[in-house]
Amino acid sequence: MIKSNKSRTYLLPLIAPLIGIEEKFYGLIENTYMFDSEKEYKDCFFIVQNFSFKNPEFTSYEYRMTNNDLFVKSIDFKDKVIYIYKFPKEYSHEYYCFSESTYSTFLEDAKKQILSFWTKIKGKQIGGASFVIKIKQILYKDKKLKDEIEKNLNVKLDDNAELGSFVDINSETINLSEYK
């Protein structure tokens, strides 16, 4: 199983309502990326989704996902589809802040959107509430999380320190040559 990267956690919730990702198909998303290995797509967002021929609703869902102004291209590969979107301009601040690993500098409306998205998707699952709380603690630089990190790592963090780990560009880059 592929480990979800950070763009799935922090950027997918911002673009999802604008491109029509439906909750019932969320489980088919394998991962997301903000860069491509060929450096062909600038300021884009990539969603790798498992394609389900078994679900007749998927065709109309895919139509809605590709029928919007942010859609750039899709690439079919075996039982997967890579959807490529321009990242929405209204969240370009967050896209940049995310790439710099400065989660707490996201604007308030984006923070609320992220938390609302994950509460809806994972809130009722086992461990879902703690997942949402952890995201909230990172976005708002929660003192309790800061104290916990300091204790676990036996360090003293600066009060301005971000509480989320650094964004690993390699895990945020899709190797498009694998999908040709």
C-alpha positions as a Markdown table, in Angstrom:
| # | Residue | x | y | z |
|---|---|---|---|---|
| 1 | Met | 0.0 | 0.0 | 0.0 |
| 2 | Ile | 1.2 | 3.5 | -0.9 |
| 3 | Lys | 1.7 | 5.8 | 2.1 |
| 4 | Ser | -0.3 | 9.0 | 1.7 |
| 5 | Asn | 1.8 | 12.1 | 1.4 |
| 6 | Lys | 1.2 | 15.5 | 2.9 |
| 7 | Ser | -0.4 | 17.1 | -0.1 |
| 8 | Arg | -3.3 | 14.6 | 0.3 |
| 9 | Thr | -3.7 | 15.8 | 3.8 |
| 10 | Tyr | -3.3 | 19.6 | 3.4 |
| 11 | Leu | -4.0 | 20.4 | -0.3 |
| 12 | Leu | -6.6 | 17.9 | -1.5 |
| 13 | Pro | -9.3 | 19.3 | 0.9 |
| 14 | Leu | -8.8 | 22.7 | -0.7 |
| 15 | Ile | -9.3 | 21.5 | -4.3 |
| 16 | Ala | -11.8 | 18.7 | -3.7 |
| 17 | Pro | -15.0 | 20.8 | -3.6 |
| 18 | Leu | -13.9 | 22.8 | -6.6 |
| 19 | Ile | -13.4 | 19.8 | -8.8 |
| 20 | Gly | -16.3 | 17.6 | -7.5 |
| 21 | Ile | -14.6 | 14.9 | -5.6 |
| 22 | Glu | -17.4 | 13.0 | -3.9 |
| 23 | Glu | -17.1 | 11.4 | -0.5 |
| 24 | Lys | -18.2 | 8.0 | -1.8 |
| 25 | Phe | -15.3 | 7.9 | -4.3 |
| 26 | Tyr | -12.7 | 9.2 | -1.9 |
| 27 | Gly | -11.5 | 5.7 | -1.1 |
| 28 | Leu | -10.5 | 5.2 | -4.7 |
| 29 | Ile | -7.9 | 8.0 | -4.5 |
| 30 | Glu | -4.5 | 6.4 | -4.2 |
| 31 | Asn | -2.4 | 9.5 | -3.7 |
| 32 | Thr | -1.9 | 13.1 | -4.7 |
| 33 | Tyr | 1.2 | 15.1 | -5.8 |
| 34 | Met | 2.1 | 18.7 | -6.4 |
| 35 | Phe | 5.1 | 18.2 | -8.8 |
| 36 | Asp | 5.8 | 16.0 | -11.7 |
| 37 | Ser | 9.2 | 14.4 | -12.5 |
| 38 | Glu | 9.2 | 16.0 | -16.0 |
| 39 | Lys | 8.6 | 19.5 | -14.7 |
| 40 | Glu | 5.9 | 19.7 | -17.4 |
| 41 | Tyr | 3.1 | 21.0 | -15.2 |
| 42 | Lys | 3.6 | 24.2 | -13.1 |
| 43 | Asp | 1.4 | 25.0 | -10.2 |
| 44 | Cys | -0.6 | 21.9 | -10.7 |
| 45 | Phe | -2.1 | 19.2 | -8.6 |
| 46 | Phe | -2.1 | 15.5 | -9.5 |
| 47 | Ile | -4.6 | 13.0 | -8.2 |
| 48 | Val | -4.0 | 9.3 | -8.8 |
| 49 | Gln | -7.3 | 7.5 | -8.6 |
| 50 | Asn | -8.2 | 3.8 | -9.0 |
| 51 | Phe | -10.7 | 3.4 | -11.8 |
| 52 | Ser | -13.7 | 1.3 | -11.1 |
| 53 | Phe | -15.5 | -0.2 | -14.1 |
| 54 | Lys | -17.6 | -2.1 | -11.6 |
| 55 | Asn | -19.3 | 1.1 | -10.4 |
| 56 | Pro | -21.6 | 2.5 | -13.2 |
| 57 | Glu | -21.7 | 5.8 | -11.3 |
| 58 | Phe | -17.9 | 6.3 | -11.8 |
| 59 | Thr | -18.3 | 7.4 | -15.4 |
| 60 | Ser | -20.6 | 10.3 | -14.5 |
| 61 | Tyr | -18.4 | 11.1 | -11.5 |
| 62 | Glu | -15.4 | 11.3 | -13.8 |
| 63 | Tyr | -17.3 | 13.5 | -16.2 |
| 64 | Arg | -18.0 | 16.0 | -13.4 |
| 65 | Met | -14.3 | 15.9 | -12.3 |
| 66 | Thr | -13.0 | 16.6 | -15.8 |
| 67 | Asn | -15.7 | 19.2 | -16.7 |
| 68 | Asn | -14.3 | 22.2 | -14.9 |
| 69 | Asp | -11.9 | 25.1 | -15.5 |
| 70 | Leu | -9.2 | 23.7 | -13.3 |
| 71 | Phe | -8.9 | 20.4 | -15.3 |
| 72 | Val | -5.8 | 20.2 | -17.5 |
| 73 | Lys | -5.5 | 16.5 | -18.5 |
| 74 | Ser | -6.1 | 12.9 | -17.5 |
| 75 | Ile | -3.8 | 10.0 | -18.1 |
| 76 | Asp | -5.2 | 6.5 | -18.2 |
| 77 | Phe | -2.8 | 3.7 | -17.0 |
| 78 | Lys | -4.1 | 0.2 | -16.4 |
| 79 | Asp | -6.7 | 0.4 | -13.7 |
| 80 | Lys | -5.7 | 4.0 | -12.7 |
| 81 | Val | -6.4 | 7.5 | -13.9 |
| 82 | Ile | -4.1 | 10.5 | -13.2 |
| 83 | Tyr | -6.1 | 13.7 | -13.1 |
| 84 | Ile | -4.1 | 16.9 | -13.5 |
| 85 | Tyr | -5.5 | 20.2 | -12.4 |
| 86 | Lys | -4.3 | 23.7 | -12.1 |
| 87 | Phe | -4.2 | 24.5 | -8.4 |
| 88 | Pro | -7.0 | 27.1 | -7.7 |
| 89 | Lys | -5.7 | 30.6 | -7.5 |
| 90 | Glu | -7.8 | 31.3 | -4.4 |
| 91 | Tyr | -5.5 | 28.8 | -2.6 |
| 92 | Ser | -2.2 | 29.8 | -4.2 |
| 93 | His | -1.1 | 31.2 | -0.9 |
| 94 | Glu | -1.6 | 27.8 | 0.8 |
| 95 | Tyr | 0.1 | 26.0 | -2.1 |
| 96 | Tyr | 3.2 | 28.1 | -1.6 |
| 97 | Cys | 3.1 | 27.9 | 2.2 |
| 98 | Phe | 2.7 | 24.2 | 2.0 |
| 99 | Ser | 5.7 | 23.8 | -0.3 |
| 100 | Glu | 7.7 | 25.8 | 2.4 |
| 101 | Ser | 6.3 | 23.6 | 5.2 |
| 102 | Thr | 4.6 | 26.6 | 6.9 |
| 103 | Tyr | 1.3 | 25.1 | 7.7 |
| 104 | Ser | 0.3 | 27.6 | 10.3 |
| 105 | Thr | 0.5 | 30.5 | 7.8 |
| 106 | Phe | -2.5 | 29.1 | 5.9 |
| 107 | Leu | -5.3 | 31.6 | 5.9 |
| 108 | Glu | -8.2 | 31.0 | 8.2 |
| 109 | Asp | -10.8 | 29.9 | 5.5 |
| 110 | Ala | -8.3 | 27.3 | 4.2 |
| 111 | Lys | -7.7 | 25.9 | 7.7 |
| 112 | Lys | -11.5 | 25.6 | 8.3 |
| 113 | Gln | -11.9 | 23.9 | 4.9 |
| 114 | Ile | -9.2 | 21.4 | 5.6 |
| 115 | Leu | -10.6 | 20.5 | 9.0 |
| 116 | Ser | -14.2 | 20.4 | 7.7 |
| 117 | Phe | -13.2 | 18.1 | 4.9 |
| 118 | Trp | -11.4 | 15.6 | 7.2 |
| 119 | Thr | -14.1 | 15.7 | 9.8 |
| 120 | Lys | -16.6 | 14.7 | 7.1 |
| 121 | Ile | -14.3 | 12.0 | 5.6 |
| 122 | Lys | -12.6 | 10.5 | 8.7 |
| 123 | Gly | -14.5 | 11.9 | 11.6 |
| 124 | Lys | -16.7 | 8.8 | 12.2 |
| 125 | Gln | -13.9 | 6.3 | 11.6 |
| 126 | Ile | -11.8 | 4.7 | 14.3 |
| 127 | Gly | -8.9 | 7.0 | 14.9 |
| 128 | Gly | -10.4 | 9.7 | 12.7 |
| 129 | Ala | -11.0 | 12.2 | 15.5 |
| 130 | Ser | -7.4 | 12.0 | 16.6 |
| 131 | Phe | -6.3 | 12.5 | 12.9 |
| 132 | Val | -8.4 | 15.7 | 12.6 |
| 133 | Ile | -7.2 | 16.9 | 16.0 |
| 134 | Lys | -3.5 | 16.4 | 15.0 |
| 135 | Ile | -4.1 | 18.4 | 11.8 |
| 136 | Lys | -5.7 | 21.2 | 13.8 |
| 137 | Gln | -2.8 | 21.2 | 16.2 |
| 138 | Ile | -0.3 | 21.6 | 13.4 |
| 139 | Leu | -2.4 | 24.3 | 11.6 |
| 140 | Tyr | -2.8 | 26.3 | 14.8 |
| 141 | Lys | 0.6 | 25.6 | 16.4 |
| 142 | Asp | -1.1 | 24.1 | 19.5 |
| 143 | Lys | 0.9 | 24.4 | 22.7 |
| 144 | Lys | 0.0 | 20.9 | 23.8 |
| 145 | Leu | 1.5 | 19.4 | 20.6 |
| 146 | Lys | 4.6 | 21.6 | 20.9 |
| 147 | Asp | 5.1 | 20.3 | 24.5 |
| 148 | Glu | 4.6 | 16.7 | 23.4 |
| 149 | Ile | 7.2 | 17.1 | 20.5 |
| 150 | Glu | 9.7 | 18.7 | 22.9 |
| 151 | Lys | 9.2 | 15.9 | 25.4 |
| 152 | Asn | 9.4 | 13.1 | 22.8 |
| 153 | Leu | 12.5 | 14.5 | 21.1 |
| 154 | Asn | 14.1 | 16.0 | 24.2 |
| 155 | Val | 14.5 | 19.4 | 22.5 |
| 156 | Lys | 13.3 | 23.0 | 23.1 |
| 157 | Leu | 11.5 | 24.3 | 20.1 |
| 158 | Asp | 11.4 | 28.0 | 19.2 |
| 159 | Asp | 7.9 | 29.5 | 19.7 |
| 160 | Asn | 7.8 | 30.2 | 16.0 |
| 161 | Ala | 8.6 | 26.6 | 15.0 |
| 162 | Glu | 6.1 | 24.8 | 12.8 |
| 163 | Leu | 4.8 | 21.6 | 14.4 |
| 164 | Gly | 4.3 | 19.6 | 11.2 |
| 165 | Ser | 7.2 | 17.8 | 9.6 |
| 166 | Phe | 9.0 | 19.2 | 6.5 |
| 167 | Val | 7.4 | 18.5 | 3.1 |
| 168 | Asp | 9.5 | 16.0 | 1.3 |
| 169 | Ile | 9.6 | 17.1 | -2.4 |
| 170 | Asn | 10.4 | 13.6 | -3.5 |
| 171 | Ser | 7.2 | 12.2 | -2.0 |
| 172 | Glu | 5.2 | 15.1 | -3.5 |
| 173 | Thr | 6.6 | 14.4 | -7.0 |
| 174 | Ile | 4.8 | 12.0 | -9.4 |
| 175 | Asn | 7.0 | 10.1 | -11.8 |
| 176 | Leu | 5.0 | 10.5 | -14.9 |
| 177 | Ser | 7.3 | 8.2 | -16.9 |
| 178 | Glu | 5.9 | 5.3 | -14.8 |
| 179 | Tyr | 2.5 | 5.9 | -16.3 |
| 180 | Lys | 3.4 | 5.8 | -20.0 |
